[in-house]
Amino acid sequence: MELPFAPFILKTLLLSLLNITANANYGCAATPAANQFSDICPKTKYPDVCFYFLNRDPRTCRASSLPELGLGILHVSIQTAEHRAVTYNTLSKMIGINRRLKRKYLWCRDNYKLARRLAVQAKSKVKRNEYAEARKRLEAACEVPISCQKEVGVGEPAAPEKEPNEITYAFFEFALVVVKELEVRTKTV
């Protein structure tokens, strides 16, 4: 399925990844994780972005197991949520911003901080093979980018573009799909 805004998302994703993974070694060779991508990515809202990201980030493309893949994606999700919180905090301090918009930015900042904490907790739960608990936290974290975009709204003066929220959602969703897969595999064993 071709999305009309996919090229912009991809460009923004690349810029985000460059910021997040500065000095990281890109270009992973074929790894055992590559087979897992074909199970995970089609279950996401943005399968093309999923394949692109998972094949290029060293924390995911070198993963030798599904739990390791989940931990890699969670690491990126945590960093991305932190980055979004900082962005909204910076926006709230803009000169001349009205109080209503400032409150919205602060609301988004606080919710991204919460999403980061939820992702950190989910990462801890994955390490302990507590996938149902990790899933619950990631489901809550996935709501933050959506609700923030609705709160701030596109078209507001100085409103951030919706694509960064979509990218943050995508990272949380990639992690959520992996955790759901781990949960299913654990129940069938």
C-alpha positions as CSV (number, residue, x, y, z in Angstrom):
1,M,0.0,0.0,0.0
2,E,1.5,3.3,-1.1
3,L,1.0,6.2,1.3
4,P,1.0,9.7,-0.2
5,F,3.2,11.1,2.6
6,A,5.6,8.1,2.8
7,P,8.5,9.9,1.1
8,F,8.4,12.7,3.6
9,I,8.1,10.2,6.5
10,L,11.1,8.4,5.1
11,K,13.2,11.6,4.9
12,T,12.1,12.6,8.4
13,L,12.9,9.1,9.7
14,L,16.3,9.3,8.2
15,L,17.0,12.7,9.8
16,S,15.7,11.4,13.2
17,L,17.9,8.3,12.9
18,L,20.9,10.4,12.1
19,N,20.3,12.5,15.2
20,I,19.6,9.5,17.4
21,T,22.4,7.2,16.1
22,A,25.2,9.7,15.4
23,N,28.4,7.8,14.8
24,A,26.6,4.5,14.5
25,N,27.8,2.0,11.8
26,Y,25.0,1.7,9.2
27,G,24.7,-0.9,6.5
28,C,24.3,-4.3,8.2
29,A,24.9,-7.4,6.2
30,A,22.3,-10.1,6.0
31,T,21.6,-11.4,9.5
32,P,19.4,-13.8,11.2
33,A,17.1,-10.9,12.1
34,A,16.3,-10.3,8.5
35,N,14.0,-13.3,8.4
36,Q,12.1,-11.9,11.4
37,F,11.5,-8.6,9.6
38,S,9.2,-10.4,7.1
39,D,7.1,-11.6,10.0
40,I,7.0,-8.3,11.9
41,C,6.8,-5.5,9.3
42,P,3.7,-6.6,7.4
43,K,1.8,-6.4,10.7
44,T,2.6,-2.7,11.2
45,K,0.9,0.4,9.8
46,Y,4.0,1.4,7.9
47,P,5.6,-1.8,6.6
48,D,8.0,-0.1,4.2
49,V,9.4,2.2,6.8
50,C,9.6,-0.8,9.2
51,F,11.7,-2.8,6.7
52,Y,13.9,0.2,5.9
53,F,14.5,1.1,9.5
54,L,15.1,-2.5,10.8
55,N,17.5,-3.3,8.0
56,R,19.6,-0.2,8.7
57,D,19.8,0.4,12.4
58,P,22.6,-1.7,14.0
59,R,20.5,-2.3,17.1
60,T,17.9,-4.1,15.0
61,C,19.6,-5.5,11.9
62,R,22.2,-7.4,14.0
63,A,19.6,-8.8,16.4
64,S,20.0,-12.6,16.6
65,S,16.6,-13.2,18.3
66,L,13.2,-11.7,18.5
67,P,13.7,-10.5,22.1
68,E,16.9,-8.8,21.0
69,L,15.1,-7.2,18.1
70,G,12.5,-5.9,20.5
71,L,15.1,-4.5,22.8
72,G,16.7,-2.7,19.9
73,I,13.5,-1.1,18.7
74,L,12.6,-0.2,22.3
75,H,16.0,1.6,22.7
76,V,15.2,3.7,19.6
77,S,11.6,4.3,20.8
78,I,12.9,5.6,24.2
79,Q,15.3,8.0,22.5
80,T,12.7,9.2,20.0
81,A,10.1,9.9,22.8
82,E,12.8,11.8,24.7
83,H,13.6,13.8,21.6
84,R,9.9,14.7,21.1
85,A,9.6,15.8,24.8
86,V,12.6,18.1,24.4
87,T,11.1,19.5,21.1
88,Y,7.7,20.3,22.7
89,N,9.5,21.8,25.7
90,T,11.5,24.0,23.4
91,L,8.3,25.0,21.5
92,S,6.6,25.9,24.7
93,K,9.3,28.5,25.4
94,M,9.0,30.3,22.1
95,I,8.7,34.1,22.4
96,G,5.2,35.3,21.6
97,I,3.5,32.0,21.9
98,N,0.0,32.3,23.3
99,R,-0.9,30.6,26.6
100,R,-3.4,28.1,25.1
101,L,-0.8,26.8,22.6
102,K,1.9,26.8,25.3
103,R,-0.4,24.6,27.5
104,K,-0.8,22.2,24.6
105,Y,2.9,22.0,24.1
106,L,3.5,21.4,27.7
107,W,0.8,18.7,27.7
108,C,2.5,17.0,24.8
109,R,5.9,17.3,26.5
110,D,4.6,15.7,29.7
111,N,2.9,12.9,27.8
112,Y,6.0,12.1,25.8
113,K,7.9,11.9,29.1
114,L,5.3,9.4,30.2
115,A,5.6,7.5,26.9
116,R,9.4,7.4,27.5
117,R,8.9,6.0,31.0
118,L,6.4,3.4,29.7
119,A,8.9,2.3,27.0
120,V,11.7,2.0,29.6
121,Q,9.3,-0.1,31.7
122,A,8.4,-2.2,28.6
123,K,12.1,-2.8,27.9
124,S,12.6,-4.0,31.5
125,K,9.6,-6.3,31.1
126,V,10.9,-7.7,27.8
127,K,14.3,-8.5,29.5
128,R,12.3,-10.5,32.1
129,N,10.2,-12.2,29.5
130,E,7.0,-10.5,30.9
131,Y,5.6,-9.8,27.5
132,A,2.0,-9.2,28.5
133,E,3.1,-6.4,30.8
134,A,5.4,-5.0,28.2
135,R,2.5,-5.0,25.7
136,K,0.2,-3.1,28.0
137,R,2.8,-0.4,28.5
138,L,3.5,-0.1,24.7
139,E,-0.2,0.1,23.9
140,A,-0.4,3.1,26.2
141,A,2.8,4.6,24.7
142,C,1.3,4.3,21.2
143,E,-1.5,6.5,22.2
144,V,0.7,9.5,23.0
145,P,1.8,10.6,19.5
146,I,-1.8,10.3,18.3
147,S,-3.3,12.2,21.2
148,C,-0.6,14.8,21.0
149,Q,-1.2,15.4,17.4
150,K,-4.9,15.8,18.1
151,E,-4.2,18.2,21.0
152,V,-1.9,20.5,19.1
153,G,-3.5,20.1,15.8
154,V,-2.1,20.8,12.4
155,G,-2.6,24.4,11.2
156,E,-2.0,26.0,14.6
157,P,0.6,28.8,14.4
158,A,4.0,27.2,15.0
159,A,2.5,23.7,15.3
160,P,5.0,21.0,14.6
161,E,4.4,18.9,11.5
162,K,2.4,15.7,12.1
163,E,5.1,13.5,10.6
164,P,7.4,13.5,13.7
165,N,4.5,12.3,15.7
166,E,3.8,9.6,13.1
167,I,7.4,8.4,13.2
168,T,7.3,8.2,17.0
169,Y,4.1,6.2,16.7
170,A,5.7,4.0,14.1
171,F,8.7,3.1,16.4
172,F,6.3,2.4,19.3
173,E,4.2,0.3,17.0
174,F,7.2,-1.7,15.7
175,A,8.1,-2.5,19.3
176,L,4.5,-3.4,20.1
177,V,4.2,-5.8,17.2
178,V,7.5,-7.6,18.3
179,V,6.2,-7.8,21.9
180,K,2.9,-9.2,20.7
181,E,4.7,-11.8,18.7
182,L,6.8,-12.7,21.7
183,E,3.7,-13.0,23.8
184,V,2.0,-15.3,21.3
185,R,5.1,-17.5,20.9
186,T,5.5,-17.8,24.7
187,K,1.8,-18.9,25.0
188,T,2.2,-21.6,22.4
189,V,5.4,-23.1,23.9
